[in-house]
Amino acid sequence: MVVDCAALAPPFAAAAMQDKLTLMIPGPTPVPESVLLAMSRHPIGHRSPDFQAIVKRTTAQLQWLHQTSNDVLVITGSGTAAMEAGIINVLSKGDRVLCGDNGKFGERWVKVAQAYGLDVQVIKAEWGQPLDPEDFRAALAADTAKAIKAVILTHSETSTGVINDLETIASHVRAHGTALSIADCVTSLGACSVPMDAWGLDVIGSGSQKGYMMPPGLAFVAMSDRAWQAYGHSNLPKFYLDLGKYRKSAQADSNPFTPAINLYFALEAALEMMQAEGLEAIFARHARHRAATQAGMEAMGLPLYAAAGHGSPAITAVAPEGVDAEVLRKAVKQRFDILLAGGQDHLKGHVFRIGHLGFVCDRDVLTAVAAIEATLQGLGLHKGTVGAGVAAAAAALAG
């Protein structure tokens, strides 16, 4: 039975200090001061040599992050723009595609593909469960006519906190020989290793407000040689999202349309920070924060929503029993000015989500765990030993 926490909650006073909001959601994520300061520069001409120099530097940095020698293109838009661009630039009307659906964003790519008249075969898993690579292997192996032109899936399913086995699924796509892999890496890129070339990925989409440690506004699309071959045959309508225009201008260190110039300043600053930390250190940090968050929640008797062993390094979804997740989330915000994410669609009120990607450090994770634990104590709903959550998180961070 779900308890109405509002009836149990003490009258938490509003925080006396202002402008202390801490974002612990899967996006937008916290932004470093150096990135904010870079954005504050006066704009420059987007056809100037100075801007071209920034495009040249950031292009090389983006290839480093994607672990690829392929094109990585920048669109002024959201992560959804990146994914839509990836889909419509390599496919044609009526093409048959496999689309993985185990959460809100998997559902979105099904809708996008259907909106463009693609023949969509959905491979589903229950929310909270990972997609089964064997389902993709079987469907691709059965396609002896090679009618399947693409496999579309989400790597880190933000709505449920599940990480899908993109590497294995991509290997099945390569074995098919004809289909392309199109991956939503919006909350995985910059949080875990996504080696585009090593895994043979064809299209990767991502967005600036996640692991890039920037405000929203830039979208990134990486394309393989195979994807560009498919582009030459694609007949789906496109203009602003025509990646051929972006590729042509990128070769001249430019952009086909007026870009978000100040976000480019931020991009350069953020990527410089990431390079200074190093890829392996970035991935280890996110894995450590996942372990600490999961340990803290479980020590408090709060079940994790994602299947065991399949939690995303970017976000942890929690399914508290006997607690209205929305009331708990709002109480944490009111008392500690820490913003957690709620559940989406049918998970609203049943799940809250803790983002731990991008510009997040050990202190942020400990603070979030402590705030959730203190809020549960204040509501009289703490099920474990008082302090067990913080102790478990601290132990995981130390380990």
C-alpha positions in Angstrom: 0.0 0.0 0.0 1.3 3.5 -0.9 1.5 5.8 2.1 0.5 9.5 1.6 3.8 11.1 2.8 2.2 14.5 2.8 0.2 13.6 5.8 3.3 12.4 7.6 5.7 15.1 6.6 6.8 17.7 9.1 6.3 21.3 7.9 9.8 21.7 6.4 10.7 25.4 6.3 11.8 26.9 3.1 15.6 27.2 2.7 17.0 30.4 4.1 19.7 30.6 1.4 18.8 31.2 -2.2 20.4 30.1 -5.4 21.8 26.9 -3.9 19.9 24.4 -6.2 21.8 21.2 -6.8 20.9 19.3 -9.9 20.9 15.6 -9.5 18.8 14.8 -12.5 19.8 13.2 -15.9 19.8 16.6 -17.6 20.4 19.4 -17.6 23.4 18.5 -15.4 25.6 20.8 -13.4 27.8 23.1 -15.4 31.4 24.0 -14.3 32.2 27.7 -13.6 34.9 27.7 -16.3 32.3 26.6 -18.9 29.8 29.2 -17.7 32.5 31.9 -17.9 33.4 30.7 -21.4 29.8 31.2 -22.5 29.9 34.8 -21.2 32.3 35.9 -23.8 31.1 38.4 -26.5 29.9 36.5 -29.6 32.1 36.4 -32.6 31.3 36.1 -36.3 30.4 32.5 -37.2 32.2 32.9 -40.6 35.3 34.4 -39.0 38.7 32.7 -38.8 38.5 32.8 -35.0 35.3 30.8 -35.1 36.7 28.4 -37.7 39.6 27.7 -35.4 37.2 26.8 -32.6 35.3 24.4 -34.9 38.5 22.8 -35.9 39.7 22.2 -32.3 36.3 21.0 -31.1 35.9 18.6 -34.0 39.1 16.9 -33.0 38.1 16.8 -29.4 34.7 15.3 -30.3 36.4 12.5 -32.3 38.5 11.8 -29.2 35.4 11.5 -27.0 33.6 9.3 -29.5 36.8 7.2 -30.0 36.5 7.6 -33.8 38.1 8.9 -36.9 34.7 9.4 -38.4 32.7 12.6 -38.8 31.2 14.1 -35.7 28.8 16.9 -36.6 27.3 19.6 -34.4 23.7 20.8 -34.7 22.1 23.6 -32.8 19.3 21.5 -31.2 18.5 18.8 -28.7 19.5 15.2 -28.4 16.2 14.4 -30.1 17.3 16.5 -33.1 20.5 14.4 -33.2 18.6 11.1 -33.2 16.0 12.3 -35.7 18.8 13.5 -38.0 20.5 10.2 -37.7 17.4 8.3 -38.7 16.3 10.4 -41.6 19.7 10.8 -43.2 20.4 7.1 -43.7 16.9 5.7 -44.4 14.2 5.9 -47.1 10.4 5.8 -46.9 9.2 2.2 -46.4 12.5 0.9 -45.1 12.2 -1.9 -42.6 13.9 -1.2 -39.2 14.2 -2.9 -35.9 13.6 -0.6 -32.9 14.4 -1.5 -29.3 11.8 -0.3 -26.8 12.4 -0.7 -23.1 11.5 2.8 -21.9 10.3 6.3 -22.7 13.1 7.0 -25.2 12.9 3.7 -27.0 9.2 4.5 -27.4 10.2 7.9 -28.9 12.4 6.4 -31.6 9.5 4.1 -32.6 7.3 7.2 -33.0 9.9 9.1 -35.0 10.5 6.1 -37.3 6.8 5.7 -37.8 6.3 9.4 -38.4 8.7 9.1 -41.4 6.8 6.2 -42.9 9.3 3.5 -41.9 8.3 -0.2 -41.5 9.0 -0.6 -37.8 9.4 -3.9 -36.1 9.6 -3.3 -32.3 11.7 -5.4 -30.0 10.5 -4.8 -26.5 11.5 -5.5 -23.0 9.7 -4.5 -19.8 10.6 -1.1 -18.3 13.4 -1.7 -15.9 14.7 -4.7 -17.9 17.5 -4.5 -20.5 16.9 -5.3 -24.2 17.9 -8.9 -24.9 20.6 -9.0 -27.6 19.4 -12.5 -28.6 16.1 -11.0 -29.8 18.1 -8.8 -32.2 20.3 -11.6 -33.3 17.4 -13.8 -34.1 15.5 -11.2 -36.0 18.5 -10.2 -38.0 19.5 -13.9 -38.7 15.9 -14.6 -40.0 16.2 -11.7 -42.4 17.8 -13.7 -45.3 16.4 -11.2 -47.8 18.5 -8.4 -46.0 15.4 -6.2 -45.9 16.3 -4.7 -42.5 18.1 -1.5 -43.1 18.7 -0.3 -39.5 18.6 -1.2 -35.9 17.6 1.8 -33.6 18.1 1.6 -29.9 18.9 3.6 -26.7 22.1 2.8 -25.0 21.3 4.3 -21.6 17.6 4.3 -21.1 17.2 7.5 -19.0 13.6 6.8 -18.0 14.4 3.6 -16.2 18.1 3.8 -15.3 18.9 0.7 -17.5 22.0 0.4 -19.6 21.5 -1.8 -22.7 24.2 -4.1 -24.2 25.0 -1.9 -27.2 28.3 -3.6 -27.9 26.7 -7.1 -28.4 23.7 -5.8 -30.3 26.0 -3.8 -32.6 28.0 -7.0 -33.3 24.8 -8.7 -34.4 24.1 -5.8 -36.7 27.5 -6.0 -38.3 27.0 -9.7 -38.8 23.8 -9.0 -40.7 26.0 -7.1 -43.3 23.3 -4.7 -44.5 21.6 -3.1 -41.5 23.1 0.0 -39.9 23.3 0.6 -36.1 21.7 3.9 -34.9 22.3 4.5 -31.2 20.9 7.0 -28.8 23.9 7.7 -26.6 22.5 10.9 -25.1 23.2 9.8 -21.4 25.9 7.3 -22.1 28.4 9.3 -24.0 30.8 10.9 -21.6 29.6 8.6 -18.8 30.9 5.3 -20.1 33.0 4.1 -23.0 31.3 4.2 -26.4 34.1 3.3 -28.8 32.4 4.0 -32.1 35.1 2.5 -34.3 35.9 -0.5 -32.2 32.2 -1.4 -31.8 31.5 -0.7 -35.5 28.7 1.7 -34.7 27.2 3.6 -37.7 25.3 6.5 -36.1 25.6 8.0 -32.6 23.4 10.8 -31.3 24.0 12.8 -28.1 23.3 16.2 -26.5 25.2 18.9 -24.7 23.3 19.0 -21.4 24.4 15.5 -20.2 27.9 14.1 -19.9 29.3 17.1 -21.8 28.7 19.3 -18.7 27.1 22.1 -20.7 23.7 23.8 -20.9 21.2 22.4 -23.4 21.4 23.6 -27.0 23.9 21.5 -29.0 23.4 18.1 -30.5 26.1 15.8 -31.9 25.8 13.2 -34.6 28.7 10.8 -35.4 28.5 9.0 -38.8 30.5 6.0 -40.2 31.5 5.5 -43.8 28.7 3.0 -44.1 26.2 5.5 -42.9 27.4 8.1 -45.4 27.0 5.5 -48.2 23.4 5.0 -47.0 23.0 8.8 -47.0 23.5 8.9 -50.7 20.4 6.8 -51.2 18.2 8.3 -48.5 15.0 9.9 -49.7 13.4 11.0 -46.5 12.6 14.8 -46.3 15.2 16.9 -44.6 16.5 20.4 -44.8 17.8 21.9 -41.5 18.7 18.3 -40.4 20.4 17.4 -43.7 23.7 16.1 -42.4 25.3 16.4 -45.9 25.2 20.1 -45.4 26.9 19.8 -42.0 29.6 17.5 -43.3 30.4 19.8 -46.2 30.7 22.9 -44.0 32.6 20.9 -41.3 35.3 20.2 -43.9 35.8 24.0 -44.1 35.6 24.2 -40.2 32.2 25.9 -40.4 28.5 25.3 -40.0 25.8 25.5 -42.6 23.5 27.6 -40.5 24.0 30.2 -37.8 25.2 28.1 -34.8 24.9 28.8 -31.1 28.3 30.5 -31.0 28.5 30.9 -27.2 27.7 27.2 -26.7 30.7 26.5 -28.9 32.8 28.5 -26.4 31.3 26.3 -23.7 31.9 23.1 -25.7 35.6 23.9 -26.1 36.0 24.6 -22.4 34.1 21.5 -21.4 36.0 19.2 -23.7 39.3 20.6 -22.5 38.3 19.7 -18.9 37.3 16.2 -20.1 40.6 15.7 -21.9 42.5 16.9 -18.8 40.7 14.2 -16.7 41.1 11.5 -19.3 38.6 9.0 -20.7 39.4 6.1 -18.4 39.2 8.4 -15.3 35.9 9.8 -16.5 34.4 6.3 -16.9 35.8 5.2 -13.6 34.3 8.2 -11.8 30.8 7.5 -13.2 31.1 3.8 -12.4 32.1 4.7 -8.8 29.2 7.1 -8.5 26.7 4.5 -9.7 28.1 2.0 -7.2 27.9 4.5 -4.3 24.3 5.6 -5.2 23.1 2.1 -5.5 24.7 1.0 -2.3 23.2 4.0 -0.4 19.7 3.3 -1.7 19.8 -0.4 -0.9 21.2 0.3 2.6 18.1 2.4 3.3 15.8 -0.3 2.1 15.0 1.5 -1.2 14.8 -1.0 -4.1 16.5 -0.2 -7.4 14.2 -0.1 -10.4 16.7 -1.3 -13.0 17.4 -5.0 -13.2 20.4 -6.1 -11.1 23.7 -5.6 -13.0 22.1 -3.4 -15.7 22.1 0.0 -13.9 23.3 2.9 -16.0 26.4 4.8 -14.9 24.5 8.0 -15.6 21.4 7.6 -13.5 19.9 5.4 -10.8 16.2 4.8 -10.7 14.7 4.0 -7.3 11.3 2.4 -6.7 10.5 3.0 -3.0 7.9 0.7 -1.5 5.1 2.2 0.6 6.3 5.7 -0.3 4.9 8.2 -2.8 8.1 8.9 -4.8 6.8 12.3 -5.9 6.2 13.4 -2.3 9.6 12.2 -1.3 11.3 13.9 -4.3 9.5 17.2 -3.5 10.4 17.0 0.2 14.1 16.6 -0.7 13.8 19.7 -3.0 12.0 21.7 -0.3 14.2 20.8 2.6 17.6 20.6 0.9 17.2 22.3 -2.5 18.4 19.2 -4.3 16.4 18.4 -7.4 15.8 14.7 -8.2 14.0 13.5 -11.3 10.5 11.9 -11.1 9.1 8.9 -12.9 7.7 9.2 -16.4 4.4 8.0 -17.6 3.1 5.1 -15.6 6.1 5.3 -13.3 5.1 8.8 -12.0 4.8 8.5 -8.2 6.4 5.1 -8.2 10.0 5.9 -9.1 12.4 8.8 -8.5 15.7 9.1 -10.4 19.1 10.3 -9.2 21.3 11.7 -11.9 25.1 11.3 -11.4 26.6 12.2 -14.8 28.7 15.0 -16.0 30.1 17.6 -13.6 29.3 15.5 -10.5 31.9 14.6 -7.8 31.9 12.3 -4.8 30.7 15.1 -2.5 27.6 15.6 -4.7 26.7 11.9 -4.5 27.2 11.8 -0.7 25.1 14.9 -0.2 22.2 13.5 -2.3 22.3 10.2 -0.5 22.4 12.0 2.9 19.5 14.3 1.9 17.3 11.4 0.9 18.1 9.6 4.1 17.4 12.6 6.3 14.1 13.2 4.4 13.1 9.6 5.0 13.9 10.0 8.7 11.9 13.2 8.8 8.9 11.4 7.3 9.3 8.5 9.6 9.8 6.2 6.7 13.5 5.2 7.1 13.5 1.4 7.1 17.1 0.7 7.8 19.7 1.6 10.4 19.9 5.4 10.7 23.0 6.5 8.8 23.3 3.2 6.9 22.8 4.9 3.5 25.5 7.4 3.9 27.9 4.8 5.4 27.3 2.4 2.4 27.8 5.2 -0.1 31.0 6.4 1.6 32.3 2.8 1.6 31.6 2.4 -2.1 33.4 5.6 -2.9 36.4 4.6 -0.8 36.5 1.3 -2.5 
